[in-house]
Amino acid sequence: MSEERKHLFRLPIARIIKEIYEEKSLERRDIALHLDCVIRKIKLIEIQENYHDVYSKEQAESLVEFLGIKKVRLDEADFKQYKKCLYEWRKQINQGKLGSAAKILEEHSLHEITYLPFEHSLIMLYKMFDAKFAMAQRKYDLAEQILGKIEIRSLSRETRYHYYYNLGALHIYNKSYDLALKFFTKAYETGFVDEEDYQYALHFNLGLCYSYLGMCLRAIVCYEKADLLFNRKDNNHLSMNLDNSLGIEYIRAGQIKLAKKRLSEVVLNAQACESKVYGRRAMNNLGYLNFKEKDYIRALDYFDRALLLTEEGEEEYLLNLYYKVLCLIVTENFLARIELSYAANIAKNNDNQYYLMLFKSLSHLLDLKKETSSEYIESRFIPYLMNRHEYYRARDYYEIMKDFFEKNGNKAKAQEMKSSSDEIYIKIMQGGGKYEKKIDWPDFNLSYNN
């Protein structure tokens, strides 16, 4: 066996079984007879002459019954080493290194923890990370199946944390952000402090849930907490993801200076590491920032730059087109109808019903002089956005309509649009709730000064 193999940790299943059958005055031949194999096979398994000579799951389970094994305890050294291997496996999963994760799983035979009635806490921890591995491989049904068989009352605080975290991740995949928020909050409330930087991920996901639920200030609180919990030097991609997420929430909260600083850094970092994904997201967000500042020429420039980095038909491509057309409509540019027709065709060809709905709303913005168009936006489209928690987008429409009615001398209607916009802003900035009581609110005058 190579030096590399000698240093690999494996659960001492063969050694434990040997100790148990010897205590019962049995010999290798009794085990071989029971398993219907040659004695030499049992010897090879016990001395691990060959790395692949091991008990199969079926053989181990058969021996559990044959030898009457009720519970097996690991000594402290084996317990710590196995747990260390588990967390190394999870680390590779969290970093998206699925090949390395699969290698650790195979070479350390981590699944063997389920072969014998070992420590319950370790078996549960293995199942938690197995569910995480399944999700990383997009096997969501398998992850749900693993978690569905877990008895919650039997979980330690540590495994309960991972259980709730995994359920939160599953609900994010299903776009059930209210349920995801519920389980991520439960994970937080266990009081378990995750190892290394992965407490960062919990707070980031809490922020993500609040963002999708339209609660901007709550999202910022969680994102800023996440920002404090990981080392930026170790993962540039996480840094860019977090800065993009914070940037868009700062814009929604009216903190333009903070947003601009975050997003400008993402653009520079993305160029340095040639990351189109984070670069185009930052440019789209900077475009939206300038749109909110009514610097439409600069906004259009950013949207066009983002489009160049995005494949036609992708959701981000449609998002950039949406904002580009919105800018053209607000500036009464003659190209608005042409670009809108082009965008709607792409959404139709990709069967993207959500963006078809957005582009339909833009066609009504183009015809606000028609009473039916303003009525459609007020009575149908804005309620649709509110139901999706897209308060920031609904507010954009109220503000555009306010400007339209002011320009056309309808002061009463303009004031009505302004009041509706202000009400939504309060909704976006609302706070409170169990989670928020446990962490500090952000001080925008002090945040991110360095």
C-alpha positions as CSV (number, residue, x, y, z in Angstrom):
1,M,0.0,0.0,0.0
2,S,1.4,3.4,-1.0
3,E,2.3,6.1,1.6
4,E,-0.6,8.1,0.4
5,R,-3.0,5.2,1.1
6,K,-1.5,4.6,4.5
7,H,-2.4,8.1,5.6
8,L,-6.0,7.9,4.5
9,F,-8.5,7.6,7.3
10,R,-11.1,4.8,7.1
11,L,-13.7,3.9,9.7
12,P,-12.3,0.8,11.5
13,I,-15.3,-1.4,10.6
14,A,-13.2,-4.6,9.9
15,R,-11.3,-4.1,13.2
16,I,-14.5,-3.6,15.2
17,I,-16.2,-6.6,13.7
18,K,-13.1,-8.7,14.4
19,E,-13.1,-7.5,18.1
20,I,-16.8,-8.4,18.4
21,Y,-16.6,-11.9,16.9
22,E,-13.5,-12.8,18.9
23,E,-15.3,-11.7,22.1
24,K,-18.0,-14.2,21.1
25,S,-15.3,-16.9,20.6
26,L,-15.8,-17.0,16.9
27,E,-13.1,-17.2,14.2
28,R,-12.6,-15.9,10.6
29,R,-13.9,-19.2,9.2
30,D,-17.3,-18.5,11.0
31,I,-17.5,-15.1,9.4
32,A,-16.5,-16.5,6.0
33,L,-19.0,-19.3,6.3
34,H,-21.8,-16.8,7.2
35,L,-20.9,-14.5,4.3
36,D,-20.3,-17.5,1.9
37,C,-16.8,-16.5,1.0
38,V,-13.3,-17.8,1.5
39,I,-11.4,-17.2,4.7
40,R,-8.6,-15.4,2.8
41,K,-11.1,-12.8,1.8
42,I,-11.9,-12.0,5.4
43,K,-8.2,-11.9,6.2
44,L,-7.5,-9.4,3.4
45,I,-10.4,-7.2,4.6
46,E,-9.0,-7.2,8.1
47,I,-5.4,-6.4,7.2
48,Q,-6.4,-4.0,4.4
49,E,-3.7,-5.3,2.2
50,N,-5.7,-4.0,-0.8
51,Y,-7.5,-0.7,-0.4
52,H,-10.5,-2.1,-2.1
53,D,-10.8,-5.2,0.1
54,V,-13.7,-4.0,2.4
55,Y,-17.0,-5.2,3.7
56,S,-19.9,-4.3,1.4
57,K,-22.9,-2.6,2.9
58,E,-24.9,-5.8,2.6
59,Q,-22.1,-7.9,4.3
60,A,-21.8,-5.4,7.1
61,E,-25.5,-5.3,7.7
62,S,-25.7,-9.1,7.7
63,L,-22.9,-9.3,10.3
64,V,-24.7,-6.7,12.5
65,E,-27.6,-9.2,12.7
66,F,-25.4,-12.3,12.9
67,L,-23.3,-10.9,15.7
68,G,-26.1,-9.1,17.5
69,I,-24.4,-5.7,17.3
70,K,-26.6,-3.1,19.0
71,K,-24.4,0.0,19.1
72,V,-20.7,0.7,18.2
73,R,-18.8,3.6,19.8
74,L,-15.7,5.0,18.2
75,D,-12.7,6.0,20.3
76,E,-12.0,9.7,20.6
77,A,-9.3,9.7,17.9
78,D,-11.4,7.9,15.3
79,F,-14.4,10.1,16.2
80,K,-12.4,13.3,15.6
81,Q,-10.7,12.1,12.5
82,Y,-14.0,11.0,10.9
83,K,-15.7,14.3,11.7
84,K,-12.7,16.1,10.3
85,C,-13.1,14.2,7.0
86,L,-16.8,15.0,7.0
87,Y,-16.1,18.7,7.2
88,E,-13.4,18.6,4.6
89,W,-15.9,16.9,2.3
90,R,-18.4,19.7,3.0
91,K,-15.8,22.3,2.4
92,Q,-15.2,21.0,-1.1
93,I,-18.9,20.9,-1.7
94,N,-19.4,24.5,-0.6
95,Q,-16.6,25.6,-2.8
96,G,-18.2,23.9,-5.8
97,K,-15.3,21.4,-6.1
98,L,-17.5,18.5,-6.7
99,G,-14.8,16.3,-8.2
100,S,-12.7,16.7,-5.1
101,A,-15.7,16.1,-2.9
102,A,-16.5,12.8,-4.7
103,K,-12.8,11.8,-4.3
104,I,-13.0,12.4,-0.6
105,L,-16.2,10.5,-0.3
106,E,-14.8,7.5,-2.1
107,E,-11.3,7.4,-0.7
108,H,-12.4,7.8,2.9
109,S,-15.5,5.6,2.4
110,L,-17.5,8.1,4.4
111,H,-20.7,6.3,3.6
112,E,-19.5,3.4,5.7
113,I,-20.7,5.2,8.8
114,T,-24.2,3.9,7.9
115,Y,-23.1,0.2,7.7
116,L,-22.9,-0.3,11.5
117,P,-24.9,1.3,14.3
118,F,-22.2,3.9,15.0
119,E,-22.5,7.2,16.8
120,H,-25.9,8.7,15.9
121,S,-24.6,12.2,15.7
122,L,-22.0,11.2,13.1
123,I,-24.5,9.3,11.1
124,M,-26.8,12.3,11.0
125,L,-24.0,14.7,10.2
126,Y,-23.0,12.4,7.3
127,K,-26.6,12.5,6.0
128,M,-26.7,16.3,6.3
129,F,-23.7,16.6,4.1
130,D,-24.9,13.9,1.8
131,A,-28.1,16.0,1.2
132,K,-25.9,19.0,0.6
133,F,-23.8,17.0,-2.0
134,A,-27.0,15.9,-3.7
135,M,-28.2,19.5,-4.0
136,A,-24.8,20.6,-5.3
137,Q,-25.2,18.0,-8.1
138,R,-28.8,19.3,-8.7
139,K,-30.3,16.1,-7.4
140,Y,-32.9,18.0,-5.4
141,D,-35.4,15.1,-5.2
142,L,-32.7,12.9,-3.7
143,A,-31.8,15.7,-1.1
144,E,-35.4,16.0,-0.2
145,Q,-35.7,12.3,0.2
146,I,-32.7,12.1,2.5
147,L,-34.0,15.0,4.7
148,G,-37.5,13.6,4.7
149,K,-36.3,10.5,6.6
150,I,-34.7,12.5,9.4
151,E,-36.3,12.4,12.8
152,I,-35.8,16.0,14.0
153,R,-36.1,15.2,17.7
154,S,-33.1,12.9,17.5
155,L,-30.8,15.6,16.2
156,S,-28.0,17.4,18.2
157,R,-27.8,21.2,18.0
158,E,-25.0,20.9,15.4
159,T,-26.9,18.5,13.1
160,R,-30.2,20.4,13.6
161,Y,-28.4,23.5,12.3
162,H,-27.4,21.7,9.1
163,Y,-30.8,20.2,8.8
164,Y,-32.6,23.6,8.8
165,Y,-29.9,25.1,6.6
166,N,-30.4,22.3,4.0
167,L,-34.2,22.8,4.1
168,G,-33.7,26.5,3.6
169,A,-31.5,25.8,0.5
170,L,-34.1,23.4,-0.9
171,H,-36.8,26.1,-0.6
172,I,-34.6,28.7,-2.3
173,Y,-34.2,26.2,-5.2
174,N,-38.1,26.0,-5.3
175,K,-38.3,29.8,-5.1
176,S,-40.3,29.5,-1.9
177,Y,-38.4,32.4,-0.2
178,D,-40.8,32.8,2.8
179,L,-40.3,29.1,3.7
180,A,-36.5,29.4,3.0
181,L,-36.4,32.3,5.3
182,K,-38.2,30.4,8.0
183,F,-35.7,27.5,8.0
184,F,-32.6,29.7,7.7
185,T,-33.9,31.6,10.7
186,K,-34.4,28.3,12.6
187,A,-30.7,27.4,11.7
188,Y,-29.6,30.7,13.1
189,E,-31.7,30.3,16.3
190,T,-30.0,26.9,17.1
191,G,-27.1,29.0,18.3
192,F,-24.6,26.7,16.6
193,V,-21.6,28.6,15.3
194,D,-20.5,27.0,12.0
195,E,-16.9,26.3,11.4
196,E,-14.6,28.4,9.2
197,D,-16.4,31.0,7.0
198,Y,-19.6,29.2,6.4
199,Q,-21.6,31.2,8.9
200,Y,-21.1,33.7,6.1
201,A,-23.3,31.6,3.9
202,L,-26.2,31.5,6.4
203,H,-26.3,35.3,6.7
204,F,-25.9,35.7,2.9
205,N,-28.9,33.4,2.3
206,L,-31.0,35.2,4.9
207,G,-30.2,38.4,3.0
208,L,-31.1,36.7,-0.3
209,C,-34.5,35.7,1.1
210,Y,-35.2,39.2,2.4
211,S,-34.2,40.6,-0.9
212,Y,-36.6,38.4,-2.8
213,L,-39.3,39.2,-0.3
214,G,-38.8,42.9,-1.0
215,M,-37.4,43.8,2.4
216,C,-34.4,45.8,1.4
217,L,-33.1,47.0,4.8
218,R,-33.4,43.5,6.3
219,A,-31.4,42.2,3.4
220,I,-28.7,44.8,3.9
221,V,-28.4,43.9,7.6
222,C,-27.8,40.2,6.7
223,Y,-25.4,41.0,3.8
224,E,-23.3,43.3,5.9
225,K,-23.1,40.7,8.7
226,A,-22.0,38.2,6.0
227,D,-19.4,40.7,4.9
228,L,-17.9,40.6,8.4
229,L,-17.8,36.8,8.5
230,F,-15.5,35.8,5.7
231,N,-12.1,36.6,4.4
232,R,-12.3,38.4,1.1
233,K,-8.7,37.5,0.2
234,D,-9.6,33.8,0.1
235,N,-12.5,34.0,-2.4
236,N,-12.8,36.8,-4.9
237,H,-15.9,35.3,-6.5
238,L,-17.8,35.4,-3.2
239,S,-16.6,39.0,-2.7
240,M,-18.0,40.0,-6.1
241,N,-21.3,38.1,-5.4
242,L,-21.7,39.8,-2.1
243,D,-20.8,43.3,-3.4
244,N,-23.3,42.9,-6.3
245,S,-26.0,41.9,-3.8
246,L,-25.2,44.7,-1.5
247,G,-24.9,47.2,-4.4
248,I,-28.5,46.6,-5.6
249,E,-29.9,46.8,-2.1
250,Y,-28.1,50.0,-1.4
251,I,-29.7,51.4,-4.6
252,R,-33.1,50.4,-3.5
253,A,-32.5,52.0,-0.1
254,G,-31.3,55.2,-1.7
255,Q,-27.7,54.8,-0.6
256,I,-26.2,55.7,-4.0
257,K,-22.7,56.5,-2.8
258,L,-22.3,53.1,-1.1
259,A,-23.8,51.3,-4.0
260,K,-21.4,53.0,-6.5
261,K,-18.4,52.1,-4.5
262,R,-19.3,48.4,-4.2
263,L,-20.3,48.0,-7.8
264,S,-17.3,49.9,-9.2
265,E,-15.0,47.5,-7.3
266,V,-16.9,44.5,-8.8
267,V,-16.3,45.8,-12.3
268,L,-12.6,46.2,-11.6
269,N,-12.3,42.7,-10.0
270,A,-14.3,41.1,-12.7
271,Q,-12.0,42.6,-15.4
272,A,-8.9,41.4,-13.5
273,C,-10.1,37.8,-13.2
274,E,-12.0,37.9,-16.5
275,S,-15.3,37.1,-15.0
276,K,-18.1,37.9,-17.4
277,V,-20.8,36.8,-15.0
278,Y,-20.1,39.2,-12.1
279,G,-18.9,42.0,-14.5
280,R,-22.2,42.0,-16.4
281,R,-24.2,41.9,-13.2
282,A,-22.3,44.9,-11.8
283,M,-22.8,46.8,-15.0
284,N,-26.5,46.1,-15.0
285,N,-26.7,47.3,-11.4
286,L,-24.7,50.4,-12.3
287,G,-27.1,51.0,-15.1
288,Y,-30.0,50.8,-12.7
289,L,-28.2,53.1,-10.3
290,N,-27.8,55.8,-13.0
291,F,-31.4,55.2,-14.1
292,K,-32.5,56.0,-10.5
293,E,-30.3,59.1,-10.7
294,K,-31.9,60.0,-14.0
295,D,-28.6,60.0,-15.8
296,Y,-30.1,58.0,-18.7
297,I,-27.2,58.4,-21.1
298,R,-24.8,56.7,-18.7
299,A,-27.4,54.2,-17.7
300,L,-27.9,53.1,-21.4
301,D,-24.1,52.8,-21.8
302,Y,-23.9,50.4,-18.8
303,F,-26.9,48.3,-20.1
304,D,-25.3,48.1,-23.5
305,R,-22.0,47.0,-22.0
306,A,-23.7,44.4,-19.9
307,L,-25.6,43.1,-23.0
308,L,-22.2,42.5,-24.8
309,L,-21.2,40.2,-22.0
310,T,-24.4,38.2,-22.0
311,E,-25.7,35.4,-24.3
312,E,-28.9,36.3,-26.2
313,G,-31.9,34.7,-24.6
314,E,-30.4,34.3,-21.1
315,E,-32.5,35.8,-18.3
316,E,-29.9,38.4,-17.6
317,Y,-30.0,39.4,-21.2
318,L,-33.7,40.0,-21.0
319,L,-33.2,41.9,-17.8
320,N,-30.7,44.3,-19.4
321,L,-33.1,44.7,-22.4
322,Y,-35.9,45.5,-20.0
323,Y,-34.0,48.3,-18.4
324,K,-32.6,49.6,-21.7
325,V,-36.1,49.9,-23.1
326,L,-37.3,51.5,-19.9
327,C,-34.6,54.2,-20.3
328,L,-35.5,54.7,-23.9
329,I,-39.2,55.1,-23.0
330,V,-38.5,57.6,-20.2
331,T,-36.3,59.7,-22.6
332,E,-38.9,59.5,-25.3
333,N,-36.4,58.0,-27.7
334,F,-37.8,56.9,-31.0
335,L,-35.9,53.6,-30.7
336,A,-38.0,52.5,-27.8
337,R,-40.7,50.7,-29.9
338,I,-38.1,49.0,-32.1
339,E,-36.1,47.7,-29.1
340,L,-39.2,46.7,-27.3
341,S,-40.4,44.6,-30.3
342,Y,-37.0,42.9,-30.4
343,A,-37.0,42.2,-26.7
344,A,-40.5,40.8,-26.7
345,N,-39.6,38.4,-29.6
346,I,-36.7,37.0,-27.7
347,A,-38.8,36.5,-24.6
348,K,-41.5,34.8,-26.8
349,N,-38.9,32.5,-28.5
350,N,-37.6,31.5,-25.1
351,D,-41.1,31.0,-23.7
352,N,-40.3,33.4,-20.8
353,Q,-43.7,34.3,-19.5
354,Y,-42.4,36.6,-16.8
355,Y,-40.5,38.8,-19.2
356,L,-43.3,38.8,-21.7
357,M,-45.4,40.3,-18.9
358,L,-42.7,42.9,-18.2
359,F,-42.4,43.8,-21.8
360,K,-46.2,44.1,-22.1
361,S,-46.1,46.6,-19.2
362,L,-43.5,48.6,-21.1
363,S,-45.8,48.8,-24.2
364,H,-48.4,50.4,-21.9
365,L,-45.8,52.8,-20.6
366,L,-45.2,53.9,-24.2
367,D,-49.0,54.7,-24.5
368,L,-49.6,56.3,-21.1
369,K,-51.7,59.0,-22.8
370,K,-54.3,56.3,-23.3
371,E,-56.4,55.9,-20.2
372,T,-56.6,52.1,-20.7
373,S,-52.8,51.9,-20.5
374,S,-52.5,53.9,-17.2
375,E,-55.4,51.9,-15.8
376,Y,-53.7,48.6,-16.8
377,I,-50.5,49.5,-15.0
378,E,-52.3,50.7,-11.9
379,S,-55.0,48.0,-11.5
380,R,-53.3,45.0,-13.0
381,F,-49.5,45.3,-13.4
382,I,-48.5,47.0,-10.2
383,P,-50.6,44.6,-8.1
384,Y,-48.9,41.7,-10.0
385,L,-45.5,43.1,-8.9
386,M,-46.6,43.7,-5.4
387,N,-47.8,40.1,-5.1
388,R,-44.3,39.0,-6.3
389,H,-42.7,41.3,-3.6
390,E,-41.1,43.4,-6.4
391,Y,-41.8,46.6,-4.5
392,Y,-38.8,48.4,-6.0
393,R,-40.1,47.8,-9.5
394,A,-43.6,48.8,-8.6
395,R,-42.1,52.0,-7.2
396,D,-40.3,52.7,-10.5
397,Y,-43.6,52.6,-12.3
398,Y,-45.3,54.9,-9.8
399,E,-42.5,57.4,-10.2
400,I,-42.5,57.3,-14.0
401,M,-46.3,57.8,-14.0
402,K,-45.9,60.7,-11.5
403,D,-43.5,62.4,-13.9
404,F,-45.9,61.8,-16.8
405,F,-48.9,63.3,-15.0
406,E,-46.9,66.3,-13.8
407,K,-45.7,66.9,-17.3
408,N,-49.3,66.8,-18.6
409,G,-50.7,69.1,-15.9
410,N,-52.6,66.5,-13.9
411,K,-51.3,67.5,-10.4
412,A,-53.9,65.5,-8.5
413,K,-53.0,62.2,-10.3
414,A,-49.3,63.0,-9.9
415,Q,-49.7,63.5,-6.2
416,E,-51.6,60.2,-6.0
417,M,-48.7,58.4,-7.7
418,K,-46.2,60.1,-5.4
419,S,-48.1,59.0,-2.3
420,S,-48.3,55.4,-3.6
421,S,-44.5,55.5,-4.3
422,D,-43.8,56.7,-0.7
423,E,-45.9,54.0,0.8
424,I,-43.9,51.4,-1.1
425,Y,-40.6,52.9,0.1
426,I,-41.8,52.5,3.7
427,K,-42.6,48.9,2.9
428,I,-39.2,48.3,1.4
429,M,-37.5,49.8,4.4
430,Q,-39.6,48.1,7.1
431,G,-37.9,46.3,9.9
432,G,-38.6,44.2,13.0
433,G,-39.2,40.5,13.6
434,K,-37.3,37.9,15.7
435,Y,-34.2,37.8,13.6
436,E,-33.6,41.5,13.4
437,K,-33.7,41.9,17.2
438,K,-30.6,39.8,17.4
439,I,-28.3,41.9,15.2
440,D,-27.6,45.5,14.8
441,W,-29.2,47.7,12.1
442,P,-26.7,49.1,9.6
443,D,-25.4,52.7,10.1
444,F,-25.2,54.0,6.6
445,N,-22.8,56.8,7.7
446,L,-20.3,54.3,9.0
447,S,-20.7,51.3,6.7
448,Y,-17.9,50.4,4.3
449,N,-15.8,53.4,5.0
450,N,-12.5,51.6,4.4
